[in-house]
Amino acid sequence: MAVSRYQKDTIISAQGRLATAEGVVRIRQAFAAGRIATREIVLTESQRLDGIASELYGDGRLWWVIAAISGIGWWLQAPPGTRILVPTDINAVLGLV
């Protein structure tokens, strides 16, 4: 099952729920601390974040993970030529949220 950025997960914290924005912050903090390995991709005319997530992770709904690490608010804000960072281990990232 994919982790949706629109869900709240009661498993994450015994004290409450972790909302989407908190998950994005955790991902960005872990990346800044060097705990998430990435590789850079320059988007071509035919590439979108959901397509890349589908190809690399098997689930296009994980586009938001790429957007979070790349500092993109919405996948439509990534035109051709945009340099994005793609986590190389999606399980490490999802373990944060």
FIMI-583911 format. One record per atom (N, C-alpha, C, O): residue in three letters; x, y, z. Coordinates in steps of 0.2 Angstrom, whole numbers, padded with zeros to 4 digits, always signed. Atoms other than C-alpha are relative to their C-alpha. Example, Ala and Ser with C-alpha at 12.3 -4.5 7.8 and 13.67 -1.06 7.14 Angstrom:
REM FIMI-583911
ALA+0004-0006+0000ALA+0062-0022+0039ALA+0004+0006+0000ALA+0009+0005+0003SER-0004-0006-0001SER+0068-0005+0036SER-0004+0005+0003SER-0001+0011+0004
This chain:
REM FIMI-583911
MET+0004-0006+0000MET+0000+0000+0000MET+0004+0006+0000MET+0009+0007+0004ALA-0004-0006+0001ALA+0007+0017-0005ALA-0002+0005+0006ALA-0008+0004+0009VAL+0001-0005-0005VAL+0009+0031+0008VAL-0003+0006-0004VAL+0001+0009-0007SER+0002-0006+0004SER-0002+0045+0002SER+0001+0006+0005SER+0001+0006+0011ARG-0001-0006-0003ARG+0002+0063+0007ARG-0006+0003+0003ARG-0006+0007+0007TYR+0006-0003-0002TYR-0016+0066+0010TYR-0003-0004+0006TYR-0008-0002+0009GLN+0002+0004-0006GLN-0018+0052+0024GLN+0003+0003+0006GLN+0009+0006+0006LYS-0003-0001-0006LYS-0015+0054+0042LYS+0001-0007+0003LYS-0003-0012+0002ASP-0002+0007-0001ASP-0006+0038+0049ASP+0000+0000+0008ASP+0004+0003+0011THR+0001+0001-0007THR-0011+0033+0067THR+0006-0004+0003THR+0007-0004+0009ILE-0005+0004-0002ILE+0003+0021+0068ILE+0007+0003+0001ILE+0011+0001+0005ILE-0006-0004-0001ILE+0017+0034+0067ILE+0002+0002+0007ILE+0007+0001+0009SER-0001-0003-0007SER+0015+0041+0084SER-0005-0002+0005SER-0011-0001+0003ALA+0005+0002-0005ALA+0007+0034+0099ALA-0004+0006+0003ALA-0009+0005+0006GLN+0002-0006-0003GLN+0004+0052+0105GLN-0005+0004-0005GLN-0008+0009-0003GLY+0004-0003+0005GLY-0006+0057+0089GLY+0001-0001-0007GLY+0004-0007-0008ARG-0001+0002+0007ARG-0006+0058+0071ARG+0005+0005-0004ARG+0006+0011-0001LEU-0005-0003+0004LEU+0007+0064+0058LEU-0004+0003-0006LEU-0005-0002-0010ALA+0003-0002+0006ALA-0001+0075+0045ALA+0005+0001-0006ALA+0011+0000-0005THR-0004-0001+0006THR+0006+0078+0027THR+0005+0005+0001THR+0011+0003+0000ALA-0005-0005-0001ALA+0015+0094+0031ALA+0006-0002+0004ALA+0012-0001+0003GLU-0005+0002-0004GLU+0024+0086+0045GLU+0005-0005-0003GLU+0011-0005-0002GLY-0004+0005+0004GLY+0030+0071+0034GLY+0004+0003-0005GLY+0010+0001-0005VAL-0005-0003+0005VAL+0037+0083+0021VAL+0005+0003+0004VAL+0011+0003+0002VAL-0005-0004-0004VAL+0046+0093+0034VAL+0005-0006+0003VAL+0011-0004+0002ARG-0005+0006-0002ARG+0054+0076+0041ARG+0004-0002-0006ARG+0010-0003-0005ILE-0004+0002+0006ILE+0059+0071+0024ILE+0005+0005-0002ILE+0011+0004-0003ARG-0005-0005+0002ARG+0067+0088+0020ARG+0006+0001+0006ARG+0011+0002+0004GLN-0005+0000-0005GLN+0076+0088+0037GLN+0005-0006+0000GLN+0011-0005+0000ALA-0005+0006+0000ALA+0083+0070+0035ALA+0004+0001-0006ALA+0010-0001-0006PHE-0004-0001+0006PHE+0089+0075+0017PHE+0005+0005+0002PHE+0011+0004+0000ALA-0005-0005-0002ALA+0097+0091+0024ALA+0006-0003+0005ALA+0011-0001+0004ALA-0005+0003-0004ALA+0106+0080+0037ALA+0004-0005-0003ALA+0008-0008+0000GLY-0003+0005+0004GLY+0112+0068+0024GLY-0002-0007+0001GLY+0002-0012+0000ARG+0003+0007-0001ARG+0101+0053+0029ARG-0004-0003-0006ARG-0006-0008-0005ILE+0004+0002+0006ILE+0093+0052+0012ILE+0004+0000-0006ILE+0006+0006-0008ALA-0004+0000+0006ALA+0103+0047-0003ALA-0004+0002-0006ALA-0010-0001-0007THR+0004-0002+0006THR+0097+0055-0020THR+0005-0001-0006THR+0011-0001-0005ARG-0004-0001+0007ARG+0102+0056-0038ARG-0004+0005-0003ARG-0010+0006-0002GLU+0003-0006+0003GLU+0099+0071-0049GLU-0003-0003-0007GLU+0000-0006-0010ILE+0002+0001+0006ILE+0088+0070-0064ILE-0002+0007-0003ILE-0005+0011+0000VAL+0002-0006+0004VAL+0085+0084-0077VAL-0006-0002-0004VAL-0006-0006-0008LEU+0006+0002+0004LEU+0067+0083-0083LEU+0000+0001-0007LEU+0002+0007-0009THR+0001-0001+0007THR+0064+0081-0101THR-0007+0002-0002THR-0012+0002+0003GLU+0006-0002+0002GLU+0049+0086-0111GLU-0006-0005+0002GLU-0011-0003+0003SER+0005+0006-0001SER+0040+0069-0108SER-0001-0002+0007SER-0005-0007+0008GLN+0000+0003-0007GLN+0044+0067-0090GLN-0004+0004+0005GLN-0005+0010+0005ARG+0003-0003-0005ARG+0033+0071-0075ARG+0002-0004+0006ARG+0004-0010+0006LEU-0002+0003-0006LEU+0035+0067-0057LEU-0003-0006+0002LEU+0000-0011+0005ASP+0004+0006-0001ASP+0021+0054-0056ASP+0003-0005-0004ASP+0003-0011-0002GLY-0003+0005+0004GLY+0029+0045-0070GLY+0007-0003+0002GLY+0008-0009+0002ILE-0006+0002-0002ILE+0046+0045-0063ILE-0001-0005+0007ILE+0002-0010+0008ALA+0001+0004-0006ALA+0039+0039-0046ALA-0003-0007-0002ALA-0001-0012+0001SER+0003+0006+0002SER+0029+0025-0055SER+0006-0005-0003SER+0006-0010-0001GLU-0006+0004+0003GLU+0045+0019-0065GLU+0005-0002+0006GLU+0007-0008+0006LEU-0005+0001-0005LEU+0057+0020-0050LEU-0003-0004+0006LEU+0000-0008+0009TYR+0003+0003-0006TYR+0045+0015-0035TYR-0006-0005-0001TYR-0008-0008+0003GLY+0006+0004+0002GLY+0031+0006-0044GLY-0007+0003+0002GLY-0012+0000+0002ASP+0006-0004-0002ASP+0018+0019-0038ASP+0001+0007-0001ASP+0005+0011+0002GLY+0000-0007+0002GLY+0015+0036-0046GLY-0002+0004+0005GLY-0001+0010+0005ARG+0003-0004-0005ARG+0006+0042-0031ARG+0006+0002+0005ARG+0005+0007+0009LEU-0005-0002-0004LEU+0023+0044-0023LEU+0004+0006-0003LEU+0010+0007-0001TRP-0003-0006+0003TRP+0027+0059-0034TRP+0002+0005+0006TRP+0007+0009+0005TRP-0001-0005-0005TRP+0026+0070-0018TRP+0006-0001+0004TRP+0009+0004+0006VAL-0006+0001-0003VAL+0041+0062-0011VAL+0006+0003-0004VAL+0010+0007-0001ILE-0005-0004+0004ILE+0051+0068-0025ILE+0000+0007+0000ILE+0005+0011+0000ALA+0001-0007-0001ALA+0043+0085-0024ALA+0003+0003+0006ALA+0005+0008+0006ALA-0002-0002-0006ALA+0047+0086-0006ALA+0007+0001+0000ALA+0010+0006+0003ILE-0007-0001+0000ILE+0065+0083-0008ILE+0003+0005-0005ILE+0008+0008-0004SER-0003-0005+0005SER+0067+0094-0023SER-0003+0007+0001SER-0001+0011-0003GLY+0002-0007-0002GLY+0058+0109-0015GLY-0005+0002-0005GLY-0006+0008-0007ILE+0006-0002+0005ILE+0043+0108-0028ILE-0006-0001+0004ILE-0008-0006+0008GLY+0006+0000-0003GLY+0026+0112-0021GLY-0005-0005-0003GLY-0009-0008+0000TRP+0005+0004+0004TRP+0016+0103-0035TRP+0003-0002-0006TRP+0007+0001-0009TRP-0004+0003+0006TRP+0021+0092-0049TRP-0001+0004-0006TRP+0004+0003-0011LEU+0000-0004+0006LEU+0015+0104-0062LEU+0005+0006+0000LEU+0005+0009-0005GLN-0005-0005+0000GLN+0028+0116-0056GLN+0007-0002-0002GLN+0012+0001-0001ALA-0006+0003+0002ALA+0041+0105-0063ALA+0001-0001-0008ALA-0001-0006-0011PRO+0000+0000+0007PRO+0043+0110-0082PRO+0007-0004-0002PRO+0011-0005+0002PRO-0006+0003+0003PRO+0056+0102-0094PRO+0006+0004+0002PRO+0006+0010+0002GLY-0006-0004-0001GLY+0074+0107-0089GLY+0001+0000+0008GLY+0006+0002+0010THR-0001+0000-0007THR+0070+0106-0070THR+0004-0005+0003THR+0004-0011+0001ARG-0004+0005-0003ARG+0083+0098-0060ARG-0003-0003+0007ARG-0005+0001+0011ILE+0003+0003-0006ILE+0075+0086-0047ILE+0005-0005+0003ILE+0009-0008+0000LEU-0004+0005-0004LEU+0082+0075-0033LEU-0005-0006+0001LEU-0010-0005+0003VAL+0004+0006+0000VAL+0076+0057-0033VAL+0003-0004+0006VAL+0009-0006+0005PRO-0003+0004-0005PRO+0078+0047-0017PRO+0002-0007-0003PRO-0003-0010-0007THR-0002+0006+0003THR+0087+0031-0021THR-0003-0006+0004THR-0003-0012+0001ASP+0003+0005-0004ASP+0079+0021-0007ASP-0006+0003+0003ASP-0007+0006+0008ILE+0006-0002-0002ILE+0061+0024-0005ILE-0003-0002+0006ILE-0006+0001+0010ASN+0002+0003-0007ASN+0059+0013+0010ASN+0003+0004+0006ASN+0000+0005+0011ALA-0003-0004-0005ALA+0071+0024+0020ALA-0004+0006+0001ALA-0005+0009+0006VAL+0004-0006+0000VAL+0060+0039+0015VAL-0006-0001+0004VAL-0009+0003+0008LEU+0006+0002-0002LEU+0044+0031+0019LEU+0000-0002+0008LEU-0005-0001+0011GLY-0001+0002-0007GLY+0051+0025+0036GLY+0000+0007+0004GLY-0001+0006+0010LEU+0000-0006-0004LEU+0051+0044+0041LEU-0007+0002+0001LEU-0008+0006+0005VAL+0007-0003-0001VAL+0033+0047+0038VAL-0005-0005+0002VAL-0011-0004+0003
